[in-house]
Amino acid sequence: MNKVVLFLMAIVATLTVEAQINTPAPSPSSKLMQTVGLTEVTIDYSRPSMRGREVYGNLVPFDKLWRTGANGYTTITFNTDASIGGKDVKAGKYSIFTKPGASNWEVFFYTDIVGGGTPSNWDESKVVAQLSVPVHKLEMPVETFTITVDDVMNNGANIGIIWENTYVAVPFSVPTDAAVMQNIDKALNGPTANDYYAAAVYYSSEGKDINKAKEWMTKAMSMTEKPAFWQLRQQSLILAKAGDKKGAIEAAKKSLAGATEAGNNDYIKMNNDSLKEWGSK
């Protein structure tokens, strides 16, 4: 094969690659994000359209498992625990499968989240929640498959599934009240040991009032049943900066003991270096 032929083949190959055409996806992907109370809910799914087809009972058969959309699994993510159909559902990501019926739908929340179509081997142990919901008929047809989060209240909402002339609402609840009450109790009871500790470390690292940092660190340690070696390390540094060398040495020795027990060589070295610097015997 001569060089001219090879050159022409290279040009054809280049033009073939460059001539690729981008076209719209038949069922474009969509992401829905909604805050419900204090919970972030995210739904990822693909959206097929009717295109003149009869959907339920035909394109989507009645009483057969459906992926509830197109392409890959439809998934929902809760960043807090939730409750669905009377079942507690841990924070995390789940797929949504349904069995559409003429008057009711069965809805399943499933732990497998990657795949196309429906699972080849359905595993009941992977169903974290299941419920039956009634069908509501719509007066106007909806061309494109749509999932919404409706009737949003502080403690829950409905996952709306809409297509053709059908709407179903899948209720779920979230522990907003419990979280708010916990926040209220925390605020009214004053700062925690972690609050005092974080404030003290920040003041020390930023060169702010070291005596205030010492005061806060002392409060943090008094509120902590068994301070960790890294906390004691920070306490020793703050005490040293505040001029309390005796207290710094005492805290460093405790940190060294904890680091030695944990086998943390970095903290062992840092504490030994500081004790030597501060003249500990």
N, C-alpha and C positions, 0 to 999 in steps of 0.2 A: 504494500500500500504506500503510494508516494506521498510526499509532504503536502501537496495541494489538497488531496482528498482528506487527509487528516485535519488540515486547517479548516476545510469546509464543514467537516463533522463537528469540530469544536464550536464553530459559529452557530450551527443548528442547535447543538445542545444548550448553548448559552441562551439563545432566543427562547427555547422551550421552557427553561427555568424561569426566565424573566416574564414569560407570557402567562404565568399562573393567574387565575382570576379569583378574586375574593367575592363570595356571594353570601347573602344573609342566611343564617341558620334557620331551618324550618321551625324549630322550637327553641327560641332564644332563652338563654339562662337569665335568672333574676335573683336578686338578693333583697330580702325584706328585713329591716331592723326596726324594732319597736321596744321602747321602755314601758314595762308594766310595773307600776309601783317603783320598786328599787331593782327590778330584774331586767336584764337585757336579753331580749328574745331575737334570735336571728334565724331566718328561714331561707334556705337555698333550694331552688327548684328550676325546672325548665317549663316553658309555656307553649304547648301546642295550640293550634287554632282549628276551628271546625272545618272551614273550607268547604262548606256545603254538605258535610257528612252528618249523619245522625250519630250522636255521641253515646249516651247511656243506653244500654241494652243492645248496642250494635258495635261501634268502635271500642267502647269500654263495656264488656259484657257484665250483666248483673251477676252478683253472687260469686264473683271470681276475684282473686287477689290482684290488686292493681298497684303500680308504683306511685300513683298519685301525681302524675305529671308525665314528663317525657325524659328520654336520655338516661342519666344516672339517677340514683336514689334521691328522692326529696328528703332533705334533712332539716331538723330544727335543733337549735342550741339554746340552752338555758344557762346563764352564768350563776344562778343560784338553784337551790333545790326547788322543786315544784310538786304539784299534786294533779294527777289526771285520772279521771274515772275512779276516784277514791283510792288510788295507789300513789305512794310517795315515789317521786322520780328524782334521782340525784342530779345535781348540776352536771351538765355534759351535753354531748351531741348524740342525736338519735335520728333514725330514718322513720318516715311516716308511710305506712301502707294502709290501704283501704279495701273493703269489699262493698262496692256500691250496690244498693238495692233500689227497688222501685219506691219504697216508702221509708226505708231505714238504711243507714250505712254502718258497717263495722269498721272501727278505726284502731290501728295498731301502732304502737311506738316500739321500735326494734333497735337492738344494740348495734347490729352491723350497719355501717354507714357508707360503704363503698360497694358499688356494683351497678349493673344495668338490668332493666326489667324487674323481675322478682326473684328472690332467693330460690335456687334450685332445690335446696333442702331446708324447708321451713322448720325452725327450731323454737318450740314454744317457750323454752327456758330463756330465750333472748327477748321475749316480749315483756317490756317493763310496765306497760299499761295498755289497757284495752277497754273500749266503750262503744256503745251503740247510740247513734244520734239520728234524729228524724230528718227527712228530706223536706225542704221548703221550695215550692215552685215559684219561679220568677215570671213576671209578666212580659219582660223584654229579654230576648236571648243575649247571651254574652259570648262573643266570638272567640275570645282567647282565654285559655285556662288561667285562673287567677287565684292566688292565696292571699288572704288579708289577716290582720289581727284587729278584731272588732270589739265593740262594747268594752273598751279599756277602762277598768276601774283600778283602784289602788291595790286590790288583793287578787286580781285575776282578769281574764279576758277570754274571748273566743277566737279560735283559729277558724277563719272563714274559708271554705273551699267553694269556688264559683266557676261554673262552666255551663254552656248551653242554657237551659232554663232551670238549672238546679243550684240550690245553695244549701250547704250543711254547715253547722256551727259546732266546733269541737271545744268545749270549755276546759279551761285549766285555771288553777289558782297558784299563787306565789305567797311566800311567808313575809309579806311586807310589814304587817302589824308587829310581828315578833321582832323583826330587825329594827323597826323604829323604836319600839319599847326598850330594846337593848341599848340603842344609841342614847335614848333619853336617860336611862338609868346610869349609863357611863358618864354622861355630861354632868348630871346632877351630883354624882358621887365624887366628882373632881378628877384630876389627872391620875393616870395609872403609873405603875413603876416604869413601864416602857416609855411613857410620855416624859417623865422626869429624866430618864436615862438619855433619850434622844436629844432633849434640850441641853443637857449638860455637855454631851459630846460635841454638839454643834457649837455651843458657846466657846468651848476649849479650842476646837479646830479653827474657828474664825477669829480667835484672839479677842473675844469679847470679855465681859466681866468674869474673871476666873473665880472670884469668891462666890458669885451666883452659881457658876457651874459646879463648884464644890458643894454648895448647899443642895442643889438639885440631885447631884450624884449620891450624896448621903441619904436623901429621901428615897431615891430609887433602890439603893442597896438595903435600906431598912424594910422596904416593902417586898423584897425578893427573898423567898425562902432559902434558895440555894443559888447564889449568883454564879454564873458561868465564868470560866477562866478568862474569856475575852472581855467580859464586863469588868472583872476585877482589874484587868490590865488597863482599861480606860480609867478606872477609878484611881489607880496608882499614878498615872500620868497627870491627871487633874490635881491630885493632892500635891504632887511634886511641883507643878506650876504655881500652886497657891502657897508654896513655902512650907508645907507640912511634910517634911522629909520622913519623919518617923511613921506617919500614917501611910505615906507612899510605899515605904519599905514593907510594912505589914501587909498592905494590899498586894504588892508584887509577889511576896512569898506565897500568899494564898493562890494567886494566879499561877505561879510556877508549879505548885502542888497539883492544881487541877489540870494544867497542860501536860504535866508528866504522867498523870493517870490516864489522860486521853491519848497520849503518845503524839502530841502536836509539837514537833521539833522547832517550828518557827517561833511559837510562843515561849518555848523553853529558852531558846537563845535570847529573844528580846527581853524576857524577864531577868535572865542572868546578867545581860549587859547593863540593864538599868540598875540592878542591885549593886553591881560593881561600881557604876557611876555614882550612886548615892552613898557609897561607903558602907554598905552592909557587910557585917562579919558573918 
